[in-house]
Amino acid sequence: MSEPTDSLPDDPATLKAMLLAERTRAERLAQIIKEMQRHRFGRRAETLPEDQLLLGFEEAEQTAASDEANQEATSPAEREVRAAKRRANRGSLPSPCRGSRRSSTSKITAAPAAVGHCM
């Protein structure tokens, strides 16, 4: 488009041909820019089609509903037994670490092997 408007032909067929040539050139330049961006930034993240995305949501909802139904079917006594097992397991440390903790009023001295094992 560096040509001044005075030098454009008056013939419509020639003008159409020039317009098509410019559009082809513009499309090719856009393609080159797109390729350069892909080379520099990498491919864009793949996206799922909407149907597949909804299918994933539906599966997650079904799993959550199933878990909720299983939990409701469990008796309160069974839930209490499971909770007691979880509470009993909390806080148990390996034997080298048990001796390394002292009360806050006494001086803390721990063997380097015990400290390294606990951290």
Long-range contacts (C-beta under 8 A, 24 or more apart in sequence): 93-118, 94-118
